[in-house]
Amino acid sequence: MCDEPKNNLLPLYAVNDTQYDTLLKYTVTRFSDNLVIAEGVFNAPHDSSCIVCNIPIKENEKDFYYIEWKDNKGRKHFNHYFTNIIDIDFDMYMSALKRYNMNQFTHF
């Protein structure tokens, strides 16, 4: 997940609430240009939350970030973050959800 940006940096965190350290392979893709802007391998310590990296962003940008990771068992997971969420372009947001196959809402 991401924390709120500070000084034009978007902190990406790993949260591991299991009892075992987990090796994660992650990518972060920016919607506006479909560019992978962060990727790597990270060891997420058990029962903890820790910063993975800081992603440079533009001042006052409004963009969608797709976060995907695979755990050490090969399972794929995903999340997203939208910078400066107040007054976002709803059509852009829905387009981003559709691009990354996140537009199927369940459990409501």
DRENTORKOL-3810 file (N, C-alpha, C; in nm, 4 decimals):
REM DRENTORKOL-3810
@n.u->0.0840; n.v->-0.1179; n.w->0.0000; ca.u->0.0000; ca.v->0.0000; ca.w->0.0000; c.u->0.0881; c.v->0.1236; c.w->0.0000
@n.u->0.0272; n.v->0.2385; n.w->-0.0244; ca.u->0.1030; ca.v->0.3643; ca.w->-0.0262; c.u->0.0556; c.v->0.4550; c.w->0.0859
@n.u->0.1471; n.v->0.5341; n.w->0.1346; ca.u->0.1161; ca.v->0.6407; ca.w->0.2288; c.u->0.0933; c.v->0.7674; c.w->0.1462
@n.u->0.0457; n.v->0.8718; n.w->0.2067; ca.u->0.0285; ca.v->0.9985; ca.w->0.1361; c.u->0.1653; c.v->1.0522; c.w->0.0941
@n.u->0.1737; n.v->1.1127; n.w->-0.0243; ca.u->0.3026; ca.v->1.1660; ca.w->-0.0707; c.u->0.3544; c.v->1.2771; c.w->0.0198
@n.u->0.4860; n.v->1.2801; n.w->0.0315; ca.u->0.5547; ca.v->1.3866; ca.w->0.1060; c.u->0.6761; c.v->1.4265; c.w->0.0246
@n.u->0.6931; n.v->1.5571; n.w->0.0021; ca.u->0.8079; ca.v->1.6086; ca.w->-0.0734; c.u->0.8212; c.v->1.5410; c.w->-0.2097
@n.u->0.7085; n.v->1.5239; n.w->-0.2768; ca.u->0.7030; ca.v->1.4631; ca.w->-0.4104; c.u->0.7560; c.v->1.3203; c.w->-0.4142
@n.u->0.7406; n.v->1.2490; n.w->-0.3035; ca.u->0.7745; ca.v->1.1077; ca.w->-0.2970; c.u->0.6537; c.v->1.0305; c.w->-0.2456
@n.u->0.6227; n.v->0.9224; n.w->-0.3135; ca.u->0.5114; ca.v->0.8358; ca.w->-0.2770; c.u->0.5685; c.v->0.7101; c.w->-0.2106
@n.u->0.5530; n.v->0.6960; n.w->-0.0779; ca.u->0.6077; ca.v->0.5796; ca.w->-0.0090; c.u->0.5241; c.v->0.4540; c.w->-0.0336
@n.u->0.5896; n.v->0.3490; n.w->-0.0793; ca.u->0.5265; ca.v->0.2193; ca.w->-0.0989; c.u->0.5638; c.v->0.1308; c.w->0.0194
@n.u->0.4626; n.v->0.0715; n.w->0.0819; ca.u->0.4830; ca.v->-0.0133; ca.w->0.1995; c.u->0.4436; c.v->-0.1567; c.w->0.1708
@n.u->0.5097; n.v->-0.2474; n.w->0.2393; ca.u->0.4689; ca.v->-0.3877; ca.w->0.2430; c.u->0.4167; c.v->-0.4145; c.w->0.3837
@n.u->0.3038; n.v->-0.4803; n.w->0.3916; ca.u->0.2468; ca.v->-0.5196; ca.w->0.5200; c.u->0.2375; c.v->-0.6720; c.w->0.5195
@n.u->0.3034; n.v->-0.7334; n.w->0.6141; ca.u->0.3041; ca.v->-0.8785; ca.w->0.6236; c.u->0.2510; c.v->-0.9174; c.w->0.7613
@n.u->0.1263; n.v->-0.9614; n.w->0.7659; ca.u->0.0668; ca.v->-0.9980; ca.w->0.8939; c.u->0.0699; c.v->-1.1487; c.w->0.9179
@n.u->0.1621; n.v->-1.2171; n.w->0.8480; ca.u->0.1796; ca.v->-1.3599; ca.w->0.8717; c.u->0.2899; c.v->-1.3812; c.w->0.9759
@n.u->0.3129; n.v->-1.5064; n.w->1.0095; ca.u->0.4179; ca.v->-1.5404; ca.w->1.1066; c.u->0.5507; c.v->-1.5719; c.w->1.0383
@n.u->0.5575; n.v->-1.5510; n.w->0.9067; ca.u->0.6775; ca.v->-1.5873; ca.w->0.8317; c.u->0.7233; c.v->-1.4722; c.w->0.7438
@n.u->0.8539; n.v->-1.4536; n.w->0.7325; ca.u->0.9068; ca.v->-1.3582; ca.w->0.6364; c.u->0.8633; c.v->-1.4021; c.w->0.4969
@n.u->0.8357; n.v->-1.3049; n.w->0.4099; ca.u->0.7864; ca.v->-1.3365; ca.w->0.2765; c.u->0.8644; c.v->-1.2576; c.w->0.1727
@n.u->0.9164; n.v->-1.3278; n.w->0.0738; ca.u->0.9862; ca.v->-1.2631; ca.w->-0.0363; c.u->0.8819; c.v->-1.2211; c.w->-0.1397
@n.u->0.8817; n.v->-1.0934; n.w->-0.1753; ca.u->0.7838; ca.v->-1.0385; ca.w->-0.2690; c.u->0.8540; c.v->-0.9857; c.w->-0.3933
@n.u->0.7969; n.v->-1.0146; n.w->-0.5088; ca.u->0.8408; ca.v->-0.9531; ca.w->-0.6339; c.u->0.7316; c.v->-0.8544; c.w->-0.6714
@n.u->0.7655; n.v->-0.7262; n.w->-0.6853; ca.u->0.6639; ca.v->-0.6235; ca.w->-0.7046; c.u->0.6911; c.v->-0.5367; c.w->-0.8267
@n.u->0.5817; n.v->-0.4783; n.w->-0.8796; ca.u->0.5895; ca.v->-0.3752; ca.w->-0.9827; c.u->0.4855; c.v->-0.2686; c.w->-0.9501
@n.u->0.5172; n.v->-0.1458; n.w->-0.9846; ca.u->0.4224; ca.v->-0.0348; ca.w->-0.9728; c.u->0.4152; c.v->0.0308; c.w->-1.1103
@n.u->0.2933; n.v->0.0396; n.w->-1.1654; ca.u->0.2717; ca.v->0.0945; ca.w->-1.2989; c.u->0.1867; c.v->0.2204; c.w->-1.2887
@n.u->0.2319; n.v->0.3264; n.w->-1.3569; ca.u->0.1568; ca.v->0.4531; ca.w->-1.3591; c.u->0.0594; c.v->0.4495; c.w->-1.4760
@n.u->-0.0659; n.v->0.4850; n.w->-1.4505; ca.u->-0.1710; ca.v->0.4772; ca.w->-1.5521; c.u->-0.1492; c.v->0.5730; c.w->-1.6685
@n.u->-0.1133; n.v->0.6988; n.w->-1.6411; ca.u->-0.1113; ca.v->0.8013; ca.w->-1.7458; c.u->-0.0227; c.v->0.7645; c.w->-1.8640
@n.u->0.0868; n.v->0.6918; n.w->-1.8412; ca.u->0.1748; ca.v->0.6534; ca.w->-1.9513; c.u->0.2010; c.v->0.5021; c.w->-1.9553
@n.u->0.1313; n.v->0.4270; n.w->-1.8702; ca.u->0.1429; ca.v->0.2811; ca.w->-1.8625; c.u->0.2883; c.v->0.2367; c.w->-1.8445
@n.u->0.3636; n.v->0.3150; n.w->-1.7675; ca.u->0.5055; ca.v->0.2907; ca.w->-1.7461; c.u->0.5272; c.v->0.2247; c.w->-1.6099
@n.u->0.6066; n.v->0.1179; n.w->-1.6080; ca.u->0.6474; ca.v->0.0582; ca.w->-1.4802; c.u->0.7498; c.v->0.1524; c.w->-1.4190
@n.u->0.7152; n.v->0.2105; n.w->-1.3045; ca.u->0.8022; ca.v->0.3116; ca.w->-1.2455; c.u->0.8787; c.v->0.2614; c.w->-1.1238
@n.u->0.8419; n.v->0.1434; n.w->-1.0755; ca.u->0.9169; ca.v->0.0819; ca.w->-0.9651; c.u->0.8983; c.v->-0.0687; c.w->-0.9763
@n.u->1.0053; n.v->-0.1410; n.w->-0.9499; ca.u->0.9974; ca.v->-0.2864; ca.w->-0.9490; c.u->1.1155; c.v->-0.3406; c.w->-0.8712
@n.u->1.0997; n.v->-0.4609; n.w->-0.8237; ca.u->1.2090; ca.v->-0.5219; ca.w->-0.7508; c.u->1.1632; c.v->-0.6412; c.w->-0.6704
@n.u->1.2535; n.v->-0.6873; n.w->-0.5868; ca.u->1.2280; ca.v->-0.7976; ca.w->-0.4953; c.u->1.2513; c.v->-0.7443; c.w->-0.3557
@n.u->1.1619; n.v->-0.7798; n.w->-0.2645; ca.u->1.1684; ca.v->-0.7258; ca.w->-0.1294; c.u->1.1348; c.v->-0.8357; c.w->-0.0296
@n.u->1.2112; n.v->-0.8442; n.w->0.0772; ca.u->1.1811; ca.v->-0.9386; ca.w->0.1841; c.u->1.0960; c.v->-0.8677; c.w->0.2892
@n.u->0.9695; n.v->-0.9067; n.w->0.3002; ca.u->0.8777; ca.v->-0.8460; ca.w->0.3974; c.u->0.8844; c.v->-0.9253; c.w->0.5275
@n.u->0.9396; n.v->-0.8655; n.w->0.6321; ca.u->0.9495; ca.v->-0.9348; ca.w->0.7603; c.u->0.8111; c.v->-0.9672; c.w->0.8172
@n.u->0.8019; n.v->-1.0790; n.w->0.8873; ca.u->0.6739; ca.v->-1.1217; ca.w->0.9457; c.u->0.6231; c.v->-1.0200; c.w->1.0486
@n.u->0.4907; n.v->-1.0170; n.w->1.0629; ca.u->0.4243; ca.v->-0.9307; ca.w->1.1622; c.u->0.4738; c.v->-0.7867; c.w->1.1580
@n.u->0.4838; n.v->-0.7303; n.w->1.0384; ca.u->0.5367; ca.v->-0.5938; ca.w->1.0324; c.u->0.4849; c.v->-0.5179; c.w->0.9103
@n.u->0.5083; n.v->-0.3894; n.w->0.9141; ca.u->0.4835; ca.v->-0.2987; ca.w->0.8038; c.u->0.6136; c.v->-0.2232; c.w->0.7819
@n.u->0.6618; n.v->-0.2190; n.w->0.6592; ca.u->0.7871; ca.v->-0.1483; ca.w->0.6342; c.u->0.7885; c.v->-0.0896; c.w->0.4941
@n.u->0.8688; n.v->0.0139; n.w->0.4785; ca.u->0.8751; ca.v->0.0826; ca.w->0.3505; c.u->0.9571; c.v->-0.0002; c.w->0.2518
@n.u->0.9047; n.v->-0.0123; n.w->0.1299; ca.u->0.9713; ca.v->-0.0844; ca.w->0.0220; c.u->1.0566; c.v->0.0124; c.w->-0.0593
@n.u->0.9962; n.v->0.1263; n.w->-0.0979; ca.u->1.0678; ca.v->0.2276; ca.w->-0.1753; c.u->0.9881; c.v->0.3574; c.w->-0.1734
@n.u->1.0506; n.v->0.4635; n.w->-0.2203; ca.u->0.9849; ca.v->0.5925; ca.w->-0.2411; c.u->0.9803; c.v->0.6189; c.w->-0.3909
@n.u->0.8607; n.v->0.6458; n.w->-0.4421; ca.u->0.8405; ca.v->0.6661; ca.w->-0.5848; c.u->0.8308; c.v->0.8163; c.w->-0.6117
@n.u->0.9190; n.v->0.8707; n.w->-0.6949; ca.u->0.9092; ca.v->1.0139; ca.w->-0.7273; c.u->0.7807; c.v->1.0435; c.w->-0.8052
@n.u->0.7119; n.v->1.1493; n.w->-0.7665; ca.u->0.5909; ca.v->1.1921; ca.w->-0.8360; c.u->0.5993; c.v->1.3419; c.w->-0.8646
@n.u->0.5137; n.v->1.3874; n.w->-0.9539; ca.u->0.5095; ca.v->1.5293; ca.w->-0.9877; c.u->0.4290; c.v->1.6055; c.w->-0.8830
@n.u->0.4621; n.v->1.7304; n.w->-0.8663; ca.u->0.3892; ca.v->1.8195; ca.w->-0.7758; c.u->0.2420; c.v->1.8249; c.w->-0.8150
@n.u->0.1514; n.v->1.8006; n.w->-0.7221; ca.u->0.0059; ca.v->1.8095; ca.w->-0.7414; c.u->-0.0501; c.v->1.7189; c.w->-0.8501
@n.u->0.0191; n.v->1.6144; n.w->-0.8854; ca.u->-0.0318; ca.v->1.5261; ca.w->-0.9903; c.u->-0.1557; c.v->1.4513; c.w->-0.9449
@n.u->-0.2353; n.v->1.4120; n.w->-1.0414; ca.u->-0.3507; ca.v->1.3256; ca.w->-1.0185; c.u->-0.3322; c.v->1.2066; c.w->-1.1112
@n.u->-0.2905; n.v->1.0954; n.w->-1.0545; ca.u->-0.2639; ca.v->0.9779; ca.w->-1.1361; c.u->-0.2947; c.v->0.8525; c.w->-1.0563
@n.u->-0.3128; n.v->0.7458; n.w->-1.1284; ca.u->-0.3484; ca.v->0.6149; ca.w->-1.0740; c.u->-0.2240; c.v->0.5267; c.w->-1.0787
@n.u->-0.1942; n.v->0.4606; n.w->-0.9682; ca.u->-0.0803; ca.v->0.3699; ca.w->-0.9609; c.u->-0.1311; c.v->0.2288; c.w->-0.9322
@n.u->-0.0945; n.v->0.1365; n.w->-1.0197; ca.u->-0.1322; ca.v->-0.0039; ca.w->-1.0039; c.u->-0.0145; c.v->-0.0776; c.w->-0.9407
@n.u->-0.0409; n.v->-0.1417; n.w->-0.8277; ca.u->0.0622; ca.v->-0.2122; ca.w->-0.7519; c.u->0.0327; c.v->-0.3616; c.w->-0.7613
@n.u->0.1322; n.v->-0.4371; n.w->-0.8069; ca.u->0.1145; ca.v->-0.5815; ca.w->-0.8190; c.u->0.2352; c.v->-0.6504; c.w->-0.7563
@n.u->0.2095; n.v->-0.7603; n.w->-0.6883; ca.u->0.3193; ca.v->-0.8368; ca.w->-0.6309; c.u->0.2859; c.v->-0.9848; c.w->-0.6313
@n.u->0.3922; n.v->-1.0636; n.w->-0.6330; ca.u->0.3799; ca.v->-1.2088; ca.w->-0.6187; c.u->0.4532; c.v->-1.2476; c.w->-0.4917
@n.u->0.3901; n.v->-1.3352; n.w->-0.4147; ca.u->0.4542; ca.v->-1.3808; ca.w->-0.2919; c.u->0.5452; c.v->-1.5000; c.w->-0.3223
@n.u->0.6108; n.v->-1.5504; n.w->-0.2182; ca.u->0.7067; ca.v->-1.6585; ca.w->-0.2392; c.u->0.6408; c.v->-1.7910; c.w->-0.2758
@n.u->0.5076; n.v->-1.7967; n.w->-0.2773; ca.u->0.4361; ca.v->-1.9149; ca.w->-0.3238; c.u->0.3832; c.v->-1.8950; c.w->-0.4665
@n.u->0.4191; n.v->-1.7823; n.w->-0.5279; ca.u->0.3785; ca.v->-1.7547; ca.w->-0.6651; c.u->0.2395; c.v->-1.6970; c.w->-0.6803
@n.u->0.1728; n.v->-1.6643; n.w->-0.5682; ca.u->0.0383; ca.v->-1.6071; ca.w->-0.5762; c.u->0.0473; c.v->-1.4587; c.w->-0.6105
@n.u->-0.0400; n.v->-1.4161; n.w->-0.7023; ca.u->-0.0431; ca.v->-1.2772; ca.w->-0.7479; c.u->-0.1449; c.v->-1.1983; c.w->-0.6651
@n.u->-0.1053; n.v->-1.0773; n.w->-0.6271; ca.u->-0.1911; ca.v->-0.9866; ca.w->-0.5503; c.u->-0.1813; c.v->-0.8479; c.w->-0.6133
@n.u->-0.2780; n.v->-0.7630; n.w->-0.5844; ca.u->-0.2731; ca.v->-0.6284; ca.w->-0.6410; c.u->-0.3468; c.v->-0.5289; c.w->-0.5521
@n.u->-0.3149; n.v->-0.4036; n.w->-0.5735; ca.u->-0.3790; ca.v->-0.2923; ca.w->-0.5045; c.u->-0.3599; c.v->-0.1704; c.w->-0.5944
@n.u->-0.4084; n.v->-0.0562; n.w->-0.5516; ca.u->-0.3886; ca.v->0.0653; ca.w->-0.6287; c.u->-0.3854; c.v->0.1863; c.w->-0.5366
@n.u->-0.3374; n.v->0.2965; n.w->-0.5929; ca.u->-0.3341; ca.v->0.4231; ca.w->-0.5209; c.u->-0.3572; c.v->0.5340; c.w->-0.6226
@n.u->-0.4354; n.v->0.6340; n.w->-0.5843; ca.u->-0.4600; ca.v->0.7503; ca.w->-0.6695; c.u->-0.4099; c.v->0.8731; c.w->-0.5957
@n.u->-0.3175; n.v->0.9470; n.w->-0.6563; ca.u->-0.2621; ca.v->1.0657; ca.w->-0.5918; c.u->-0.3624; c.v->1.1809; c.w->-0.5967
@n.u->-0.3654; n.v->1.2585; n.w->-0.4892; ca.u->-0.4529; ca.v->1.3760; ca.w->-0.4796; c.u->-0.5967; c.v->1.3415; c.w->-0.5175
@n.u->-0.6559; n.v->1.2562; n.w->-0.4407; ca.u->-0.7870; ca.v->1.1968; ca.w->-0.4698; c.u->-0.9021; c.v->1.2990; c.w->-0.4739
@n.u->-0.8874; n.v->1.4118; n.w->-0.4087; ca.u->-0.9954; ca.v->1.5116; ca.w->-0.4082; c.u->-1.0167; c.v->1.5643; c.w->-0.5489
@n.u->-1.1416; n.v->1.5642; n.w->-0.5925; ca.u->-1.1811; ca.v->1.6119; ca.w->-0.7256; c.u->-1.1155; c.v->1.5342; c.w->-0.8394
@n.u->-1.1029; n.v->1.4025; n.w->-0.8248; ca.u->-1.0440; ca.v->1.3233; ca.w->-0.9327; c.u->-1.1399; c.v->1.3157; c.w->-1.0510
@n.u->-1.0857; n.v->1.2818; n.w->-1.1643; ca.u->-1.1633; ca.v->1.2581; ca.w->-1.2851; c.u->-1.2185; c.v->1.1160; c.w->-1.2749
@n.u->-1.3480; n.v->1.1032; n.w->-1.2497; ca.u->-1.4088; ca.v->0.9719; ca.w->-1.2281; c.u->-1.3933; c.v->0.8812; c.w->-1.3503
@n.u->-1.4070; n.v->0.9373; n.w->-1.4706; ca.u->-1.3919; ca.v->0.8566; ca.w->-1.5921; c.u->-1.2499; c.v->0.8008; c.w->-1.6040
@n.u->-1.1500; n.v->0.8819; n.w->-1.5688; ca.u->-1.0116; ca.v->0.8335; ca.w->-1.5706; c.u->-0.9937; c.v->0.7215; c.w->-1.4696
@n.u->-1.0494; n.v->0.7397; n.w->-1.3513; ca.u->-1.0383; ca.v->0.6382; ca.w->-1.2465; c.u->-1.1001; c.v->0.5062; c.w->-1.2928
@n.u->-1.2190; n.v->0.5123; n.w->-1.3506; ca.u->-1.2853; ca.v->0.3907; ca.w->-1.3983; c.u->-1.2090; c.v->0.3280; c.w->-1.5155
@n.u->-1.1490; n.v->0.4098; n.w->-1.6013; ca.u->-1.0667; ca.v->0.3575; ca.w->-1.7107; c.u->-0.9451; c.v->0.2833; c.w->-1.6569
@n.u->-0.8846; n.v->0.3377; n.w->-1.5526; ca.u->-0.7691; ca.v->0.2718; ca.w->-1.4906; c.u->-0.8107; c.v->0.1387; c.w->-1.4293
@n.u->-0.9221; n.v->0.1382; n.w->-1.3582; ca.u->-0.9698; ca.v->0.0122; ca.w->-1.2995; c.u->-0.9939; c.v->-0.0919; c.w->-1.4085
@n.u->-1.0506; n.v->-0.0476; n.w->-1.5193; ca.u->-1.0782; ca.v->-0.1407; ca.w->-1.6291; c.u->-0.9485; c.v->-0.1930; c.w->-1.6909
@n.u->-0.8515; n.v->-0.1039; n.w->-1.7153; ca.u->-0.7239; ca.v->-0.1456; ca.w->-1.7758; c.u->-0.6574; c.v->-0.2562; c.w->-1.6950
@n.u->-0.6635; n.v->-0.2430; n.w->-1.5631; ca.u->-0.5948; ca.v->-0.3388; ca.w->-1.4768; c.u->-0.6881; c.v->-0.4474; c.w->-1.4228
@n.u->-0.8037; n.v->-0.4629; n.w->-1.4889; ca.u->-0.9012; ca.v->-0.5675; ca.w->-1.4514; c.u->-0.9420; c.v->-0.5597; c.w->-1.3042
@n.u->-0.9607; n.v->-0.4381; n.w->-1.2562; ca.u->-1.0021; ca.v->-0.4168; ca.w->-1.1179; c.u->-1.1447; c.v->-0.3632; c.w->-1.1107
@n.u->-1.2202; n.v->-0.3725; n.w->-1.2190; ca.u->-1.3521; ca.v->-0.3117; ca.w->-1.2240; c.u->-1.4651; c.v->-0.4110; c.w->-1.1954
@n.u->-1.4334; n.v->-0.5254; n.w->-1.1435; ca.u->-1.5353; ca.v->-0.6229; ca.w->-1.1056; c.u->-1.5526; c.v->-0.6172; c.w->-0.9546
@n.u->-1.6542; n.v->-0.5464; n.w->-0.9095; ca.u->-1.6755; ca.v->-0.5289; ca.w->-0.7670; c.u->-1.7580; c.v->-0.6445; c.w->-0.7119
@n.u->-1.7155; n.v->-0.6979; n.w->-0.5998; ca.u->-1.7851; ca.v->-0.8096; ca.w->-0.5355; c.u->-1.7968; c.v->-0.7834; c.w->-0.3867
@n.u->-1.8736; n.v->-0.8665; n.w->-0.3213; ca.u->-1.8884; ca.v->-0.8643; ca.w->-0.1745; c.u->-1.9545; c.v->-0.7368; c.w->-0.1230
@n.u->-2.0515; n.v->-0.6852; n.w->-0.1978; ca.u->-2.1257; ca.v->-0.5684; ca.w->-0.1498; c.u->-2.2612; c.v->-0.6141; c.w->-0.1003
END
